[in-house]
Structures are given as C-alpha cells and as structure tokens.
Amino acid sequence: MGEIIIRLDRVMADRKISLNELSRQTGISTVNLSKLKNGHISAIRFSTLTSVCEALSCQPGDLLEYSPDDRGHELM
C-alpha cells in the first residue's frame, strides 16, 4: 500500500514563513502544525487543511503527495 507524504515544510520554505507565523495566521497551535509538518499525524481535518492553504496561498495538492508502494508488484 502506498503512503501520503506531507510537504508542508517545502511549501513553508518556498513562502519563507515560520511555524510561529503560520500558527498566528491560522490559529492552529505550533505543536499541531509541527506534528503536521513532520508527518506525525494519521488524519487531517478539512478545516485545518483549508486554513493552511489560505495562509500559504496554495492548493491541497501542494501540501499532500501520494507515493505508491512498488513492493506490491514484486509479490505477484
């Protein structure tokens, strides 16, 4: 099975915005944003995704990337 990779760190770097500033703009705690940024989450609320996209002027696809798992092909 593939996985979803979170690219928040890359988008933040492109926009030259800190975690503290993003927290201020979105109202999301720095702890929760840090967990999101480091991929230590198993789910994300659409309201959180919307707030981050609005603050960073980006699309959800800029933040989330699907990576297929190629091992499934080897097992066949």
N, C-alpha and C positions, 0 to 999 in steps of 0.2 A: 504494500500500500504506500502511496506517495505521502507527501507532507506539505503543509503550508509554511512558508518561510516569511517572517515579518521583516520588512525593510524600513522600519521607522527610523533607524539610525542613519541610513543612507539619505532618506528624504530630509531629515533634520539637518544633516551636514550640508546638503545642497542648498537649503534655505538659510543656513547659518543661524540656527535657532537652538538655544539651550533647552535642557529638560525643564529648568525652572521657568523659563519664559513660556514654553509650551503649556506648562501647568497653569500659569497665570492666565493665559489666553483661553484655555479650555475649561478651567475649573476642575480638572482631573488631578488628583494628588500626584506628586512626583513619584511616590512609591508605586502607584499603579501604572504610571507611564513608564517607569523603569522596568517593571515586570513585562510590560508590552514590548518595549524596545529590545529587551534581552530574550524574548521568546519564551518567557516563563509563565505562559497562560495556556489554557486549553479552550477558551472561548472569548468572544468579544461582543459586547452589546452594540447594536446598530447605532445607538445614541452616542456611544464612545467613539465609534468609527466616524460618525458624522461630525462630531466636534473636532476631532483631529484633522479630518480632511478640510474642514472650514478654516481652521487656524493655519494649516500648511498650504492652502490653495492647491490641493491635489485630489486625485481620484482614489477610491479604494484599491484599485489595481496597482497604484504606485506604492502602496504600503504592503500588499499581500502578493505573494508569488507561490504558485504551485510547482512542486518538484516531484516528478514521477519517480517511482521506485523501479529501477530496471531489474532488480533481482527476480521479479515475478516471471520474466521471460526466460531466465536461466533454469527455473524449476520445471519447465514444460518439456 
